[in-house]
């Protein structure tokens, strides 16, 4: 199994977190690695951990990095499992709080 975890800190409206916050050649490389792992019979996951309280949804910021978005769609079609979770953060702890719906628009 391959698991890639991305930290998410971008939001431009009150209930939707987004990734990436800047163009990311490295992020694209990670997507391609997950696709390659599927071809070698591995199960693959990309988990977006949202570090913003009260978010309800997650989406790829395709206006920030169109190439990442295109590769995300290719990876999704290839069978990469995408998950998004909101974290509960305080001065004493950080833990996964709630699964978020991923919006593909």
HELIX and SHEET records of a PDB file:
HELIX    1   1 UNK A   25  UNK A   39  1                                  15    
HELIX    2   2 UNK A   66  UNK A   78  1                                  13    
SHEET    1   A 4 UNK A   2  UNK A   8  0                                        
SHEET    2   A 4 UNK A  44  UNK A  50  1                                        
SHEET    3   A 4 UNK A  81  UNK A  89  1                                        
SHEET    4   A 4 UNK A  94  UNK A  99 -1                                        
SHEET    1   B 4 UNK A  10  UNK A  11  0                                        
SHEET    2   B 4 UNK A  16  UNK A  19 -1                                        
SHEET    3   B 4 UNK A  57  UNK A  60  1                                        
SHEET    4   B 4 UNK A 101  UNK A 103  1                                        
END                                                                             
